[in-house]
């Protein structure tokens, strides 16, 4: 597994998400406390950008 830097920890607000590009792929990146979680940025339900969605108790809701 290769580590790819997408920003500094301080760039990401706890409890929110953002979209980053990793090797040409759009990824939704969420910071929950001191942990980071990533998934494909496209919602399978309606194709919305998950990085702009809300996160509540570890569940992402598309915008």
Buried (B, 14 or more C-beta within 10 A) or exposed (E): EEEEEBEEEEEBEEEBBBBBEEEEEBBBBBBBEEEEEBBEBBBEEEEBBBBBBEBEEEEBEBE
